[in-house]
Amino acid sequence: MKKIFAITAVILAALQISKADDRPVTFAQLPATAQAFINTNYPSEKISYATVDDDLIRPDYNVMLANGVKLQFENSGALEKIEARSGVPEGLIPVQIRDYVRIHYPDAVFVEYEIGRKTYEIKLSNRLELKFNRNFNLIEIDD
């Protein structure tokens, strides 16, 4: 029985590795929610490339804009992560987190924002990484 389980695990791992490459997609192939996000927040920005990670469990989409902004979307098209050296648009960050950063780090700019299942993570231009829970309480600081 152990051998059957081990063989099955190896086969599944091999299948996962073989599908691990990102496949290019067009803007029209992105989920409608992701298209709307890009059109709303970056209406005049060109897309350098877009890919889908055909993960068996949870595929996601990656988009690189011409201005260097990196976007990651869930399979549904919901924003999962944004990286922007020039600054993440503050309107995308929950107001409670924006207020906390304005009070404690007034000169910092948001350069990365990630939405997790139970947390929000941000990276600031001063290299601090802050993690908030779903109630917007600060739970971790990393430098």
CNS distance restraints for C-alpha pairs under 8 A (distance, minus, plus):
assign (resid   1 and name CA) (resid   5 and name CA) 6.34 0.50 0.50
assign (resid   2 and name CA) (resid   6 and name CA) 6.07 0.50 0.50
assign (resid   3 and name CA) (resid   7 and name CA) 6.03 0.50 0.50
assign (resid   4 and name CA) (resid   8 and name CA) 6.06 0.50 0.50
assign (resid   5 and name CA) (resid   9 and name CA) 6.09 0.50 0.50
assign (resid   6 and name CA) (resid  10 and name CA) 6.19 0.50 0.50
assign (resid   7 and name CA) (resid  11 and name CA) 6.20 0.50 0.50
assign (resid   8 and name CA) (resid  12 and name CA) 6.16 0.50 0.50
assign (resid   9 and name CA) (resid  13 and name CA) 6.07 0.50 0.50
assign (resid  10 and name CA) (resid  14 and name CA) 6.11 0.50 0.50
assign (resid  11 and name CA) (resid  15 and name CA) 6.20 0.50 0.50
assign (resid  12 and name CA) (resid  16 and name CA) 6.15 0.50 0.50
assign (resid  13 and name CA) (resid  17 and name CA) 6.16 0.50 0.50
assign (resid  14 and name CA) (resid  18 and name CA) 6.11 0.50 0.50
assign (resid  15 and name CA) (resid  19 and name CA) 6.32 0.50 0.50
assign (resid  16 and name CA) (resid  20 and name CA) 6.03 0.50 0.50
assign (resid  16 and name CA) (resid  55 and name CA) 7.19 0.50 0.50
assign (resid  16 and name CA) (resid  56 and name CA) 7.11 0.50 0.50
assign (resid  17 and name CA) (resid  21 and name CA) 7.96 0.50 0.50
assign (resid  19 and name CA) (resid  54 and name CA) 6.35 0.50 0.50
assign (resid  19 and name CA) (resid  55 and name CA) 6.94 0.50 0.50
assign (resid  20 and name CA) (resid  53 and name CA) 6.82 0.50 0.50
assign (resid  20 and name CA) (resid  54 and name CA) 6.77 0.50 0.50
assign (resid  20 and name CA) (resid  55 and name CA) 6.64 0.50 0.50
assign (resid  21 and name CA) (resid  53 and name CA) 6.67 0.50 0.50
assign (resid  21 and name CA) (resid  54 and name CA) 7.56 0.50 0.50
assign (resid  22 and name CA) (resid  51 and name CA) 5.68 0.50 0.50
assign (resid  22 and name CA) (resid  52 and name CA) 5.47 0.50 0.50
assign (resid  22 and name CA) (resid  53 and name CA) 4.60 0.50 0.50
assign (resid  22 and name CA) (resid  54 and name CA) 6.78 0.50 0.50
assign (resid  23 and name CA) (resid  51 and name CA) 5.23 0.50 0.50
assign (resid  23 and name CA) (resid  52 and name CA) 5.31 0.50 0.50
assign (resid  23 and name CA) (resid  53 and name CA) 6.47 0.50 0.50
assign (resid  23 and name CA) (resid  54 and name CA) 7.42 0.50 0.50
assign (resid  24 and name CA) (resid  49 and name CA) 7.38 0.50 0.50
assign (resid  24 and name CA) (resid  50 and name CA) 5.82 0.50 0.50
assign (resid  24 and name CA) (resid  51 and name CA) 4.24 0.50 0.50
assign (resid  24 and name CA) (resid  52 and name CA) 6.40 0.50 0.50
assign (resid  25 and name CA) (resid  29 and name CA) 5.93 0.50 0.50
assign (resid  25 and name CA) (resid  30 and name CA) 7.25 0.50 0.50
assign (resid  25 and name CA) (resid  49 and name CA) 7.94 0.50 0.50
assign (resid  25 and name CA) (resid  50 and name CA) 5.51 0.50 0.50
assign (resid  25 and name CA) (resid  51 and name CA) 5.21 0.50 0.50
assign (resid  25 and name CA) (resid  52 and name CA) 6.61 0.50 0.50
assign (resid  26 and name CA) (resid  30 and name CA) 6.91 0.50 0.50
assign (resid  26 and name CA) (resid  49 and name CA) 8.00 0.50 0.50
assign (resid  26 and name CA) (resid  50 and name CA) 6.44 0.50 0.50
assign (resid  27 and name CA) (resid  35 and name CA) 7.01 0.50 0.50
assign (resid  27 and name CA) (resid  47 and name CA) 7.94 0.50 0.50
assign (resid  27 and name CA) (resid  50 and name CA) 7.07 0.50 0.50
assign (resid  28 and name CA) (resid  35 and name CA) 7.61 0.50 0.50
assign (resid  30 and name CA) (resid  34 and name CA) 6.27 0.50 0.50
assign (resid  30 and name CA) (resid  35 and name CA) 6.27 0.50 0.50
assign (resid  30 and name CA) (resid  61 and name CA) 7.36 0.50 0.50
assign (resid  30 and name CA) (resid  77 and name CA) 7.37 0.50 0.50
assign (resid  31 and name CA) (resid  35 and name CA) 6.38 0.50 0.50
assign (resid  31 and name CA) (resid  75 and name CA) 7.35 0.50 0.50
assign (resid  31 and name CA) (resid  76 and name CA) 6.41 0.50 0.50
assign (resid  31 and name CA) (resid  77 and name CA) 4.97 0.50 0.50
assign (resid  32 and name CA) (resid  36 and name CA) 6.12 0.50 0.50
assign (resid  32 and name CA) (resid  77 and name CA) 6.69 0.50 0.50
assign (resid  33 and name CA) (resid  37 and name CA) 6.20 0.50 0.50
assign (resid  33 and name CA) (resid  76 and name CA) 7.24 0.50 0.50
assign (resid  33 and name CA) (resid  77 and name CA) 4.76 0.50 0.50
assign (resid  33 and name CA) (resid  78 and name CA) 6.32 0.50 0.50
assign (resid  34 and name CA) (resid  38 and name CA) 6.30 0.50 0.50
assign (resid  34 and name CA) (resid  73 and name CA) 6.68 0.50 0.50
assign (resid  34 and name CA) (resid  77 and name CA) 4.49 0.50 0.50
assign (resid  34 and name CA) (resid  78 and name CA) 6.38 0.50 0.50
assign (resid  34 and name CA) (resid  79 and name CA) 7.14 0.50 0.50
assign (resid  35 and name CA) (resid  39 and name CA) 6.11 0.50 0.50
assign (resid  35 and name CA) (resid  77 and name CA) 7.93 0.50 0.50
assign (resid  36 and name CA) (resid  40 and name CA) 5.95 0.50 0.50
assign (resid  37 and name CA) (resid  41 and name CA) 6.00 0.50 0.50
assign (resid  37 and name CA) (resid  42 and name CA) 7.91 0.50 0.50
assign (resid  38 and name CA) (resid  42 and name CA) 5.19 0.50 0.50
assign (resid  38 and name CA) (resid  43 and name CA) 6.50 0.50 0.50
assign (resid  39 and name CA) (resid  43 and name CA) 4.43 0.50 0.50
assign (resid  39 and name CA) (resid  44 and name CA) 7.88 0.50 0.50
assign (resid  45 and name CA) (resid  65 and name CA) 6.58 0.50 0.50
assign (resid  45 and name CA) (resid  66 and name CA) 6.54 0.50 0.50
assign (resid  45 and name CA) (resid  67 and name CA) 7.20 0.50 0.50
assign (resid  46 and name CA) (resid  65 and name CA) 5.89 0.50 0.50
assign (resid  46 and name CA) (resid  66 and name CA) 5.46 0.50 0.50
assign (resid  47 and name CA) (resid  63 and name CA) 7.12 0.50 0.50
assign (resid  47 and name CA) (resid  64 and name CA) 6.06 0.50 0.50
assign (resid  47 and name CA) (resid  65 and name CA) 4.39 0.50 0.50
assign (resid  47 and name CA) (resid  66 and name CA) 5.66 0.50 0.50
assign (resid  48 and name CA) (resid  63 and name CA) 7.67 0.50 0.50
assign (resid  48 and name CA) (resid  64 and name CA) 5.45 0.50 0.50
assign (resid  48 and name CA) (resid  65 and name CA) 5.15 0.50 0.50
assign (resid  48 and name CA) (resid  66 and name CA) 5.14 0.50 0.50
assign (resid  49 and name CA) (resid  63 and name CA) 5.90 0.50 0.50
assign (resid  49 and name CA) (resid  64 and name CA) 5.44 0.50 0.50
assign (resid  49 and name CA) (resid  65 and name CA) 7.11 0.50 0.50
assign (resid  50 and name CA) (resid  61 and name CA) 7.11 0.50 0.50
assign (resid  50 and name CA) (resid  62 and name CA) 5.59 0.50 0.50
assign (resid  50 and name CA) (resid  63 and name CA) 4.32 0.50 0.50
assign (resid  50 and name CA) (resid  64 and name CA) 6.39 0.50 0.50
assign (resid  51 and name CA) (resid  61 and name CA) 5.64 0.50 0.50
assign (resid  51 and name CA) (resid  62 and name CA) 5.23 0.50 0.50
assign (resid  51 and name CA) (resid  63 and name CA) 6.52 0.50 0.50
assign (resid  52 and name CA) (resid  59 and name CA) 6.83 0.50 0.50
assign (resid  52 and name CA) (resid  60 and name CA) 5.72 0.50 0.50
assign (resid  52 and name CA) (resid  61 and name CA) 4.42 0.50 0.50
assign (resid  52 and name CA) (resid  62 and name CA) 6.34 0.50 0.50
assign (resid  53 and name CA) (resid  59 and name CA) 5.30 0.50 0.50
assign (resid  53 and name CA) (resid  60 and name CA) 5.36 0.50 0.50
assign (resid  53 and name CA) (resid  61 and name CA) 6.21 0.50 0.50
assign (resid  53 and name CA) (resid  62 and name CA) 7.79 0.50 0.50
assign (resid  54 and name CA) (resid  58 and name CA) 7.74 0.50 0.50
assign (resid  54 and name CA) (resid  59 and name CA) 4.92 0.50 0.50
assign (resid  54 and name CA) (resid  60 and name CA) 7.21 0.50 0.50
assign (resid  55 and name CA) (resid  59 and name CA) 4.54 0.50 0.50
assign (resid  55 and name CA) (resid  60 and name CA) 7.54 0.50 0.50
assign (resid  58 and name CA) (resid  74 and name CA) 7.83 0.50 0.50
assign (resid  58 and name CA) (resid  75 and name CA) 6.85 0.50 0.50
assign (resid  59 and name CA) (resid  74 and name CA) 7.06 0.50 0.50
assign (resid  59 and name CA) (resid  75 and name CA) 5.53 0.50 0.50
assign (resid  60 and name CA) (resid  72 and name CA) 7.11 0.50 0.50
assign (resid  60 and name CA) (resid  73 and name CA) 5.74 0.50 0.50
assign (resid  60 and name CA) (resid  74 and name CA) 4.75 0.50 0.50
assign (resid  60 and name CA) (resid  75 and name CA) 4.88 0.50 0.50
assign (resid  61 and name CA) (resid  72 and name CA) 5.67 0.50 0.50
assign (resid  61 and name CA) (resid  73 and name CA) 5.07 0.50 0.50
assign (resid  61 and name CA) (resid  74 and name CA) 6.45 0.50 0.50
assign (resid  61 and name CA) (resid  75 and name CA) 6.82 0.50 0.50
assign (resid  61 and name CA) (resid  77 and name CA) 7.86 0.50 0.50
assign (resid  62 and name CA) (resid  70 and name CA) 7.30 0.50 0.50
assign (resid  62 and name CA) (resid  71 and name CA) 5.72 0.50 0.50
assign (resid  62 and name CA) (resid  72 and name CA) 4.58 0.50 0.50
assign (resid  62 and name CA) (resid  73 and name CA) 6.45 0.50 0.50
assign (resid  63 and name CA) (resid  70 and name CA) 5.87 0.50 0.50
assign (resid  63 and name CA) (resid  71 and name CA) 5.06 0.50 0.50
assign (resid  63 and name CA) (resid  72 and name CA) 6.38 0.50 0.50
assign (resid  64 and name CA) (resid  68 and name CA) 6.44 0.50 0.50
assign (resid  64 and name CA) (resid  69 and name CA) 5.88 0.50 0.50
assign (resid  64 and name CA) (resid  70 and name CA) 4.68 0.50 0.50
assign (resid  64 and name CA) (resid  71 and name CA) 6.37 0.50 0.50
assign (resid  65 and name CA) (resid  69 and name CA) 5.26 0.50 0.50
assign (resid  65 and name CA) (resid  70 and name CA) 6.47 0.50 0.50
assign (resid  68 and name CA) (resid  84 and name CA) 6.75 0.50 0.50
assign (resid  68 and name CA) (resid  85 and name CA) 7.67 0.50 0.50
assign (resid  69 and name CA) (resid  82 and name CA) 7.17 0.50 0.50
assign (resid  69 and name CA) (resid  83 and name CA) 5.73 0.50 0.50
assign (resid  69 and name CA) (resid  84 and name CA) 4.69 0.50 0.50
assign (resid  69 and name CA) (resid  85 and name CA) 7.43 0.50 0.50
assign (resid  70 and name CA) (resid  82 and name CA) 5.65 0.50 0.50
assign (resid  70 and name CA) (resid  83 and name CA) 5.06 0.50 0.50
assign (resid  70 and name CA) (resid  84 and name CA) 6.58 0.50 0.50
assign (resid  71 and name CA) (resid  79 and name CA) 7.50 0.50 0.50
assign (resid  71 and name CA) (resid  80 and name CA) 7.76 0.50 0.50
assign (resid  71 and name CA) (resid  81 and name CA) 5.85 0.50 0.50
assign (resid  71 and name CA) (resid  82 and name CA) 4.63 0.50 0.50
assign (resid  71 and name CA) (resid  83 and name CA) 6.61 0.50 0.50
assign (resid  72 and name CA) (resid  79 and name CA) 6.23 0.50 0.50
assign (resid  72 and name CA) (resid  80 and name CA) 5.42 0.50 0.50
assign (resid  72 and name CA) (resid  81 and name CA) 4.99 0.50 0.50
assign (resid  72 and name CA) (resid  82 and name CA) 6.35 0.50 0.50
assign (resid  73 and name CA) (resid  77 and name CA) 5.21 0.50 0.50
assign (resid  73 and name CA) (resid  78 and name CA) 5.39 0.50 0.50
assign (resid  73 and name CA) (resid  79 and name CA) 4.56 0.50 0.50
assign (resid  73 and name CA) (resid  80 and name CA) 5.01 0.50 0.50
assign (resid  73 and name CA) (resid  81 and name CA) 6.95 0.50 0.50
assign (resid  74 and name CA) (resid  78 and name CA) 5.32 0.50 0.50
assign (resid  74 and name CA) (resid  79 and name CA) 6.42 0.50 0.50
assign (resid  74 and name CA) (resid  80 and name CA) 6.03 0.50 0.50
assign (resid  79 and name CA) (resid 115 and name CA) 7.49 0.50 0.50
assign (resid  80 and name CA) (resid 114 and name CA) 5.74 0.50 0.50
assign (resid  80 and name CA) (resid 115 and name CA) 5.21 0.50 0.50
assign (resid  80 and name CA) (resid 116 and name CA) 7.17 0.50 0.50
assign (resid  81 and name CA) (resid 112 and name CA) 7.37 0.50 0.50
assign (resid  81 and name CA) (resid 113 and name CA) 5.63 0.50 0.50
assign (resid  81 and name CA) (resid 114 and name CA) 4.23 0.50 0.50
assign (resid  81 and name CA) (resid 115 and name CA) 6.27 0.50 0.50
assign (resid  82 and name CA) (resid  88 and name CA) 7.21 0.50 0.50
assign (resid  82 and name CA) (resid 112 and name CA) 5.62 0.50 0.50
assign (resid  82 and name CA) (resid 113 and name CA) 5.37 0.50 0.50
assign (resid  82 and name CA) (resid 114 and name CA) 6.51 0.50 0.50
assign (resid  83 and name CA) (resid  88 and name CA) 6.94 0.50 0.50
assign (resid  83 and name CA) (resid 111 and name CA) 5.80 0.50 0.50
assign (resid  83 and name CA) (resid 112 and name CA) 4.38 0.50 0.50
assign (resid  83 and name CA) (resid 113 and name CA) 6.65 0.50 0.50
assign (resid  84 and name CA) (resid  88 and name CA) 5.46 0.50 0.50
assign (resid  84 and name CA) (resid 111 and name CA) 5.05 0.50 0.50
assign (resid  84 and name CA) (resid 112 and name CA) 6.23 0.50 0.50
assign (resid  85 and name CA) (resid 111 and name CA) 5.24 0.50 0.50
assign (resid  85 and name CA) (resid 112 and name CA) 7.91 0.50 0.50
assign (resid  85 and name CA) (resid 125 and name CA) 7.99 0.50 0.50
assign (resid  86 and name CA) (resid 111 and name CA) 6.94 0.50 0.50
assign (resid  87 and name CA) (resid 109 and name CA) 5.97 0.50 0.50
assign (resid  87 and name CA) (resid 110 and name CA) 5.38 0.50 0.50
assign (resid  87 and name CA) (resid 111 and name CA) 4.83 0.50 0.50
assign (resid  87 and name CA) (resid 112 and name CA) 7.80 0.50 0.50
assign (resid  88 and name CA) (resid  92 and name CA) 7.48 0.50 0.50
assign (resid  88 and name CA) (resid 109 and name CA) 7.77 0.50 0.50
assign (resid  88 and name CA) (resid 110 and name CA) 5.42 0.50 0.50
assign (resid  88 and name CA) (resid 111 and name CA) 5.49 0.50 0.50
assign (resid  88 and name CA) (resid 112 and name CA) 6.56 0.50 0.50
assign (resid  88 and name CA) (resid 113 and name CA) 7.43 0.50 0.50
assign (resid  89 and name CA) (resid  93 and name CA) 7.56 0.50 0.50
assign (resid  89 and name CA) (resid 110 and name CA) 7.93 0.50 0.50
assign (resid  90 and name CA) (resid  98 and name CA) 7.29 0.50 0.50
assign (resid  90 and name CA) (resid 110 and name CA) 7.48 0.50 0.50
assign (resid  93 and name CA) (resid  97 and name CA) 6.74 0.50 0.50
assign (resid  93 and name CA) (resid  98 and name CA) 6.40 0.50 0.50
assign (resid  93 and name CA) (resid 113 and name CA) 7.51 0.50 0.50
assign (resid  94 and name CA) (resid  98 and name CA) 6.37 0.50 0.50
assign (resid  95 and name CA) (resid  99 and name CA) 6.01 0.50 0.50
assign (resid  96 and name CA) (resid 100 and name CA) 6.28 0.50 0.50
assign (resid  96 and name CA) (resid 136 and name CA) 6.39 0.50 0.50
assign (resid  97 and name CA) (resid 101 and name CA) 6.24 0.50 0.50
assign (resid  97 and name CA) (resid 132 and name CA) 7.93 0.50 0.50
assign (resid  97 and name CA) (resid 136 and name CA) 6.63 0.50 0.50
assign (resid  98 and name CA) (resid 102 and name CA) 6.10 0.50 0.50
assign (resid  99 and name CA) (resid 103 and name CA) 6.25 0.50 0.50
assign (resid 100 and name CA) (resid 104 and name CA) 6.18 0.50 0.50
assign (resid 101 and name CA) (resid 105 and name CA) 5.10 0.50 0.50
assign (resid 101 and name CA) (resid 106 and name CA) 6.48 0.50 0.50
assign (resid 101 and name CA) (resid 108 and name CA) 7.63 0.50 0.50
assign (resid 102 and name CA) (resid 106 and name CA) 4.45 0.50 0.50
assign (resid 102 and name CA) (resid 107 and name CA) 7.75 0.50 0.50
assign (resid 102 and name CA) (resid 108 and name CA) 7.98 0.50 0.50
assign (resid 108 and name CA) (resid 124 and name CA) 5.87 0.50 0.50
assign (resid 108 and name CA) (resid 125 and name CA) 5.40 0.50 0.50
assign (resid 108 and name CA) (resid 126 and name CA) 5.96 0.50 0.50
assign (resid 109 and name CA) (resid 124 and name CA) 5.46 0.50 0.50
assign (resid 109 and name CA) (resid 125 and name CA) 5.13 0.50 0.50
assign (resid 109 and name CA) (resid 126 and name CA) 7.78 0.50 0.50
assign (resid 110 and name CA) (resid 122 and name CA) 6.87 0.50 0.50
assign (resid 110 and name CA) (resid 123 and name CA) 6.09 0.50 0.50
assign (resid 110 and name CA) (resid 124 and name CA) 4.66 0.50 0.50
assign (resid 110 and name CA) (resid 125 and name CA) 6.26 0.50 0.50
assign (resid 111 and name CA) (resid 122 and name CA) 7.55 0.50 0.50
assign (resid 111 and name CA) (resid 123 and name CA) 5.68 0.50 0.50
assign (resid 111 and name CA) (resid 124 and name CA) 5.44 0.50 0.50
assign (resid 111 and name CA) (resid 125 and name CA) 5.98 0.50 0.50
assign (resid 112 and name CA) (resid 121 and name CA) 7.97 0.50 0.50
assign (resid 112 and name CA) (resid 122 and name CA) 5.41 0.50 0.50
assign (resid 112 and name CA) (resid 123 and name CA) 4.87 0.50 0.50
assign (resid 112 and name CA) (resid 124 and name CA) 6.97 0.50 0.50
assign (resid 113 and name CA) (resid 120 and name CA) 7.37 0.50 0.50
assign (resid 113 and name CA) (resid 121 and name CA) 5.78 0.50 0.50
assign (resid 113 and name CA) (resid 122 and name CA) 4.50 0.50 0.50
assign (resid 113 and name CA) (resid 123 and name CA) 6.56 0.50 0.50
assign (resid 114 and name CA) (resid 120 and name CA) 5.82 0.50 0.50
assign (resid 114 and name CA) (resid 121 and name CA) 5.06 0.50 0.50
assign (resid 114 and name CA) (resid 122 and name CA) 6.34 0.50 0.50
assign (resid 115 and name CA) (resid 119 and name CA) 6.41 0.50 0.50
assign (resid 115 and name CA) (resid 120 and name CA) 4.82 0.50 0.50
assign (resid 115 and name CA) (resid 121 and name CA) 6.54 0.50 0.50
assign (resid 116 and name CA) (resid 120 and name CA) 5.80 0.50 0.50
assign (resid 116 and name CA) (resid 121 and name CA) 7.63 0.50 0.50
assign (resid 118 and name CA) (resid 133 and name CA) 6.04 0.50 0.50
assign (resid 118 and name CA) (resid 134 and name CA) 5.67 0.50 0.50
assign (resid 119 and name CA) (resid 131 and name CA) 6.65 0.50 0.50
assign (resid 119 and name CA) (resid 132 and name CA) 5.50 0.50 0.50
assign (resid 119 and name CA) (resid 133 and name CA) 4.44 0.50 0.50
assign (resid 119 and name CA) (resid 134 and name CA) 5.54 0.50 0.50
assign (resid 120 and name CA) (resid 131 and name CA) 5.73 0.50 0.50
assign (resid 120 and name CA) (resid 132 and name CA) 5.13 0.50 0.50
assign (resid 120 and name CA) (resid 133 and name CA) 6.33 0.50 0.50
assign (resid 120 and name CA) (resid 134 and name CA) 7.18 0.50 0.50
assign (resid 120 and name CA) (resid 136 and name CA) 7.96 0.50 0.50
assign (resid 121 and name CA) (resid 129 and name CA) 7.05 0.50 0.50
assign (resid 121 and name CA) (resid 130 and name CA) 5.71 0.50 0.50
assign (resid 121 and name CA) (resid 131 and name CA) 4.43 0.50 0.50
assign (resid 121 and name CA) (resid 132 and name CA) 6.33 0.50 0.50
assign (resid 122 and name CA) (resid 129 and name CA) 5.65 0.50 0.50
assign (resid 122 and name CA) (resid 130 and name CA) 5.33 0.50 0.50
assign (resid 122 and name CA) (resid 131 and name CA) 6.52 0.50 0.50
assign (resid 123 and name CA) (resid 127 and name CA) 6.49 0.50 0.50
assign (resid 123 and name CA) (resid 128 and name CA) 5.78 0.50 0.50
assign (resid 123 and name CA) (resid 129 and name CA) 4.35 0.50 0.50
assign (resid 123 and name CA) (resid 130 and name CA) 6.40 0.50 0.50
assign (resid 124 and name CA) (resid 128 and name CA) 5.42 0.50 0.50
assign (resid 124 and name CA) (resid 129 and name CA) 6.37 0.50 0.50
assign (resid 127 and name CA) (resid 143 and name CA) 6.07 0.50 0.50
assign (resid 128 and name CA) (resid 141 and name CA) 6.96 0.50 0.50
assign (resid 128 and name CA) (resid 142 and name CA) 5.83 0.50 0.50
assign (resid 128 and name CA) (resid 143 and name CA) 4.63 0.50 0.50
assign (resid 129 and name CA) (resid 141 and name CA) 5.75 0.50 0.50
assign (resid 129 and name CA) (resid 142 and name CA) 5.01 0.50 0.50
assign (resid 129 and name CA) (resid 143 and name CA) 6.14 0.50 0.50
assign (resid 130 and name CA) (resid 138 and name CA) 7.10 0.50 0.50
assign (resid 130 and name CA) (resid 139 and name CA) 7.82 0.50 0.50
assign (resid 130 and name CA) (resid 140 and name CA) 5.86 0.50 0.50
assign (resid 130 and name CA) (resid 141 and name CA) 4.78 0.50 0.50
assign (resid 130 and name CA) (resid 142 and name CA) 6.53 0.50 0.50
assign (resid 131 and name CA) (resid 138 and name CA) 5.94 0.50 0.50
assign (resid 131 and name CA) (resid 139 and name CA) 5.72 0.50 0.50
assign (resid 131 and name CA) (resid 140 and name CA) 5.03 0.50 0.50
assign (resid 131 and name CA) (resid 141 and name CA) 6.49 0.50 0.50
assign (resid 132 and name CA) (resid 136 and name CA) 5.16 0.50 0.50
assign (resid 132 and name CA) (resid 137 and name CA) 5.24 0.50 0.50
assign (resid 132 and name CA) (resid 138 and name CA) 4.43 0.50 0.50
assign (resid 132 and name CA) (resid 139 and name CA) 5.41 0.50 0.50
assign (resid 132 and name CA) (resid 140 and name CA) 7.08 0.50 0.50
assign (resid 133 and name CA) (resid 137 and name CA) 5.53 0.50 0.50
assign (resid 133 and name CA) (resid 138 and name CA) 6.66 0.50 0.50
assign (resid 133 and name CA) (resid 139 and name CA) 6.54 0.50 0.50
